[in-house]
């Protein structure tokens, strides 16, 4: 076996050894957050309840301008996800409700459990991939792609999503443009919208 082979085997064994040092790392949100997530909660203080999330229970009432309610289960609210590279969310839509164009740092998979929605994403060639989904259908949204969901049924709709990151982040395009501190004149230039329309959007988000 040559030196390169020895080196590869050594690296593999070192990686495997590191991977089985601990079984899990339930996050401790009271500790600083680093690139790999939170520091681990003392294993002696970990209980079964740390691995159970009840935030998806019950009815969720859409309560915003988009007609949706998004319940996140990221590592900051479900610390058991810390270090596992996964997270979840529940999406509830009023009739006509939407999840506007947005993106994450991760890929996403969605399963529809109630109602009927149109879901899709837009790639970097500006090609849109979209389809009407019915209960039980699953759709995947590749990493960082702009994507959206629209309730096109006659009843409220509910979907669950899973993402391959404990803290995938969520950036809504309309919110980023009109709900933050971006000046109206800059928003007008980069969106090609009229000043009147930009101001209407900023008033809608309470920033004008």
Rosetta blueprint (number, residue, H / E / L):
1 X L
2 X L
3 X H
4 X H
5 X H
6 X H
7 X H
8 X H
9 X H
10 X H
11 X H
12 X H
13 X H
14 X H
15 X H
16 X H
17 X H
18 X H
19 X H
20 X L
21 X L
22 X L
23 X L
24 X L
25 X L
26 X L
27 X E
28 X L
29 X L
30 X L
31 X L
32 X L
33 X E
34 X E
35 X L
36 X L
37 X E
38 X E
39 X L
40 X E
41 X L
42 X L
43 X H
44 X H
45 X H
46 X L
47 X L
48 X H
49 X H
50 X H
51 X H
52 X L
53 X L
54 X L
55 X L
56 X L
57 X L
58 X L
59 X L
60 X L
61 X L
62 X L
63 X L
64 X L
65 X L
66 X L
67 X L
68 X E
69 X E
70 X E
71 X E
72 X E
73 X E
74 X L
75 X L
76 X L
77 X L
78 X L
79 X H
80 X H
81 X H
82 X L
83 X L
84 X L
85 X L
86 X L
87 X E
88 X E
89 X E
90 X E
91 X E
92 X E
93 X E
94 X L
95 X L
96 X L
97 X L
98 X E
99 X E
100 X E
101 X E
102 X E
103 X E
104 X L
105 X L
106 X L
107 X L
108 X E
109 X E
110 X E
111 X E
112 X E
113 X E
114 X E
115 X L
116 X L
117 X E
118 X E
119 X E
120 X E
121 X E
122 X E
123 X L
124 X L
125 X L
126 X L
127 X L
128 X E
129 X E
130 X E
131 X E
132 X E
133 X E
134 X L
135 X L
136 X L
137 X L
138 X E
139 X E
140 X E
141 X E
142 X L
143 X L
144 X L
145 X L
146 X E
147 X E
148 X E
149 X E
150 X E
151 X E
152 X L
153 X L
154 X L
155 X L
156 X L
157 X E
158 X E
159 X E
160 X E
161 X E
162 X E
163 X E
164 X L
165 X L
166 X L
167 X L
168 X L
169 X L
170 X L
171 X E
172 X E
173 X H
174 X H
175 X H
176 X H
177 X H
178 X H
179 X L
180 X L
181 X L
182 X L
183 X L
184 X H
185 X H
186 X H
187 X H
188 X H
189 X H
190 X H
191 X H
192 X L
193 X L
194 X L
195 X H
196 X H
197 X H
198 X H
199 X H
200 X H
201 X H
202 X H
203 X H
204 X H
205 X L
206 X L
207 X L
208 X L
